[in-house]
């Protein structure tokens, strides 16, 4: 045949119906094999831990570097190999089996970083395993690296703090020695007060506490100002939408009611009294006053009555409150700047000294005859050094107590890995859906493989008309004898039995094939 006869959708459906037994056999055996494989997949249990990253916003880059270093260490072979050996993930085997266990551990461990802008806010570590107890133990072991880093940072901060304390004590001894020598050398007999370094530290601590209080107040005022501006924006919309007609004013309605009463009263008086009667005159005067007030309200409404509306008055009150909050914020900022300037200035207790150097170029003799040469520039340098040391000590102290309410350290483990009771996978319903799609696809492939050769042969009257160009006038139906009918039924029964026997062989073969291909295992691990 040189060409293929075009066929309609109904003809293709008839082909599928004609090969329904083949389609059901292939799809059914594939679905049964996939069901046994999915049923045999082990449950995966997931242990999860949450670690909060603490620190200041101005140290974003340093914190990001430390978080990146921790993530790299968690995926390093040295750490994973030690964890695999401790928990016998590869048994007692070494070499290739240990490599497989390390790669499996790296794949089953997931570390996610949640950012707030460009600042690392928290980390989540999850580990999956078929054994829930083992999943928790391995996750706990891997989380301990954050505690180790906290201990290393705490040890480093402690060493730095000890070194600073030793240097501060040395500077304090120099300053106190200078104070004593100056008091001895003074011929007038007036002694200089000795510098109380504890008082200096207490003064700086009090200043720092005041600055923190002012920062909290500044934050609170900024939040209030933001809310006040939002309320003002909403109130401005209400003012713009407020009606400018005088009838919207509540006083306008009262005046109209009073005007109607006076007009009715004057009409009654006109039937009883003359125009010169005091009652009539009084009622007319009241009516004129009411009309004047109504006209005044109309004029105010035409000239911008929204400015005198209740919404406008409330808007002006909100703006006054905003101005007060902004003034209070400016005062707080100025007070905080003054405190910070006082904090960076030399200590007040050290200012009582005469500007002179602390360096001793000539030792003092026991008789006290030798004098100590002093220089103002050296003394100022010593005070600057003392201030710098105090600031460094304050930063170290802040770093050691940066996570108020938690344990000290950069990484705060807020959720330790718990024993998982509900399996996290695999999603068997999803896998069964994929298995159904695969079974239907293979069934269609089998039908197409058997029906494609028949498309190029003459099978019915439509093929005759298309290929031979001769119309079919009549078709002789196939007739069978009673004996042939019984033979057909027996042949059908034998085919059914044969298909069942073949299915008993094909299903194990498909299970073996799909297990070796690891199709569902790979889908379940994702």
C-alpha positions, 0 to 999 in steps of 0.5 A, a space after each residue: 500500500 502506497 498510502 495510509 487510509 485516514 481514519 477517524 477517532 471512532 475507528 481508533 477507539 474500535 481498534 482499542 476495543 478490539 484489543 481490549 484483552 491485550 490492553 487490560 493484560 499489559 496494564 493490569 500486570 504492570 499495575 500489580 507489579 508496581 503495587 507490590 513494589 510501592 507496598 514494599 517501599 520502607 517508610 522514611 522518618 524525618 528528624 528536624 531541628 531549628 537553629 536561630 542565628 543571633 547577632 546585630 544587623 551591622 554584622 551581616 557579612 560576618 554572620 553570613 560568612 559564619 553561616 556559610 562556613 557551618 553549611 560547608 562543614 555539615 556537608 564535608 566528608 570529614 564530618 559525615 564520615 565520622 557521623 557514619 562511623 559513629 552510628 554504623 550507617 555502613 556497618 563495620 565496612 570500610 572503603 567503598 561501602 563507607 563512601 556509599 554511606 557518606 554520599 547517602 548521608 549527604 543526600 538525606 541531610 538537608 540544611 535550609 537558610 531562611 533570610 530576612 533581607 540579606 540577614 540570615 535569620 534561622 537554619 533548619 536541619 532535617 535528616 531522613 532515615 528508615 529508622 526513626 530512632 536513628 534519624 533522631 540520633 544522627 540529626 542530634 549528632 549533626 546539630 551538635 556542631 552548632 554547639 561546638 561553634 558556640 563553645 569555640 566562639 565563647 572561648 575566643 571571647 573569653 580569651 579576648 576579655 581576659 587580655 583586655 582586663 589585663 591591659 586595663 589593669 595595667 593602664 589603671 595602675 599607671 594612672 593611679 601611680 601617676 596620681 600618687 606621684 603627683 600628690 607627693 611632688 606637690 609642694 603646696 601639700 594639696 593632694 590630687 584625688 586618686 582616679 577611681 577606675 571602677 567609678 569610670 566603668 560604672 559611669 560608662 555602664 550607666 551611659 550605655 544603659 541610658 542609650 539603650 533606653 533611648 533607643 527603645 524609646 526611639 523605636 517606639 516613637 517611630 512606630 507610633 509616628 508610622 501608625 499616626 501617618 497611616 491614620 492621617 492618610 485614611 482621615 484625609 480620604 474621609 475628609 475628601 469624601 465628606 459632603 460639602 452641602 450644608 444639609 449634611 450639618 446636624 445644626 442645619 436640620 435643627 434650624 429647619 425644624 425651628 423655622 417650620 415651627 415659627 412659621 406655623 406659629 406666626 400663621 396662627 397669630 395672624 388669625 388672632 392678633 394684629 401685626 403690632 402685637 408683641 407676640 407676633 413681633 417676637 416670633 418674626 424676629 426669631 424667624 429672621 434670626 433662624 433664616 440668618 443662621 441658615 443663610 450663614 451655613 449655606 455660605 460656609 458650605 459654599 466657601 469650603 464647609 469641609 474645613 469645619 466638618 467633624 472629619 476635618 476637625 479630627 484630622 487637625 487633631 491627628 496632625 497636632 498629635 503627629 507634630 508632638 510625636 515628631 518633636 518628642 522623637 527629635 528630642 530623644 535623638 538629640 539626647 541619645 547623640 549627647 549620651 553617645 558623644 559623652 560615651 566617646 569622650 575621655 572618662 570624667 574621672 580621668 579629667 581630674 588629672 593634670 595633662 601629663 604622661 603616664 610613662 615612667 622614664 626614670 624610676 623613683 628612688 626609695 628616698 623620693 628625690 628622683 622626679 618623674 618626667 611627664 608629657 601632656 601628649 603621652 598622657 592624652 595618648 594613655 587616656 585614648 588607649 583606656 577609652 578604646 579598651 573600654 569600648 572593646 570590652 563593652 563590645 565583647 560583653 555585648 557579643 557574649 550576651 547578645 541573645 537575651 533569654 537564650 543560651 550564650 552563643 551565635 547559634 541558638 538551638 530552639 528545636 532539638 530533633 525529636 523522635 518522629 512518629 509519623 512517616 514523612 514518606 513515601 507518598 504512596 498515593 502519588 506513586 500509585 497515580 504515577 504507576 497507573 499512568 505508566 500502566 495505561 501507557 504500556 497498555 496503549 503501546 502494546 495495542 499500537 504494536 499489534 494494530 499498526 501492521 493491520 493499518 496497511 492491509 484491507 480489513 473491511 469495506 472502507 479499505 476496499 473503497 479507499 484502496 480499490 476504488 470499487 464500491 461495496 454493494 453487499 457483505 456476506 456475514 460469517 456463519 458458524 455451525 453449533 460445533 464451531 460455536 462450542 469450539 470457539 467457547 473452549 478456545 476462549 476459556 483456554 485463552 483466559 487460562 493461558 493469560 492467567 498463567 502468563 500473568 503469573 510469570 510476567 508479574 514477577 518479571 516486571 517486579 524484578 525489572 522495575 526493582 533493578 531500574 529503581 524507578 519508584 525508589 528514586 521517586 520516593 526519595 524525592 
